[in-house]
Each structure stands twice: as C-alpha cells, then as structure tokens.
Amino acid sequence: MLQGASALSALLPRNKQVFYRYPGSLTTPPCSQAVVWTVFAHTAPVSPAQFRKLNDDIGAPLVDNFRNTQPLNGRTVRALFLDFDS
C-alpha cells in the first residue's frame, strides 16, 4: 500500500496543469455544500483491481457514491491553465 505524498501523486494524472474548480457539495447525504471540487482535464488510469480496493471510511465497498447533476445555482466553474515553463 502506498503511503503519504507518493500515494496521493500516484492517484493524480501526469498533466496537472489544466483543471477546473468549482464550489459544490458532497455526493452522499446530507449533500452539504462544503466542498471545492477540482476536476483535471486529463485522467489517470485505474485498473479494475485498483477500483475494487476503494472503500468508504468504515471499510465497506463504495457503492451508489454519486448523485444526479445539480444546477449551478449561481456558482462559477473556473478553468485553470497553468504554464510552469514561463
């Protein structure tokens, strides 16, 4: 099992320079509006075996961990394009 910063970086895509960020809510009840979501434009591969190892905070497999798309309700989605070479 990976631990620490190496574990987190292994879950992120190689290209982290293009991403979208918006204020939102939890995907499970009580769906509190207390989250700032970051969505990368590029994906990171996850094998079926890796996906099956994902568990919730009590060790149960993740199921139904989503909710329908919600209206923006005045929130702004920001696109960020970082250029580390300049």
N, C-alpha and C positions, 0 to 999 in steps of 0.2 A: 504494500500500500504506500502510495506517495504521501509525503507529509510536508507541511509548511508551504513556502513560496513556490517550490518546484511542483507541488500538487496543483496549485492554482494555475500556474503558467501552462501546465500540460492540458488544461481544460479550455484554454483560450486559443483562438486562431492565430496563425503566424502573423498575419497582417492585422494589426490592431489600430491602424491609422485612420480607418473610415468606420464611423459608427454613428448611431442615432441614440438620442437620450430624451426621455420624457418622464414627467411625474405620473405615477399611476397607483395601482392598488394591488393587494395580494390576490393570488389566483384562487385561493380557497377561503371559505368562510373564516372570519367575518368580512373578508374582502376590504379590509381597512385601506384607506388611501394614504399609505405611509411608505411608498416605495419610489425610488428613482430608477427606472429601467434603463439599461444600456444594451443595445442590440447591435452587434457587429455586422458589417456588410458582408464579411467573409466568414465562412463556417469552419468549424473544427470537426474532423471526423470522429465518430464514436461507434465502436463496434457493438453488435447486439449483445455480446457478453458483458461489455462495459455498461451498457444501458441497463441490463438486468441487475447489476450491482447497486443501482441507485435506490436508496431507501429514505424514508422520512425520518423525523427526529426520534421515533421510537423503534426504528429498525424494520418497519413494515415496507413492502414494495410500494413504490409510487404508482398510484392509480387515480384516475379522474382528477389530476392536478392541473386543472385548467378551468377556464370559464369562457363564455362567449365573448366575442369582441364587443367592447363597450364604446359608446360615443365619446368624443374628445372632451365635451363639456368645458370648452374654453381653454383646454390645455394645449401647449405648443410642443410639437415634436421637432427637436433640433438635430440637424445633420452636421457632423463634425468631420472635417477632412484635414488631418494633421500632416505636416511636411517636416520631418525631422532633419532633412538634408540642407535646409536653408538657414 
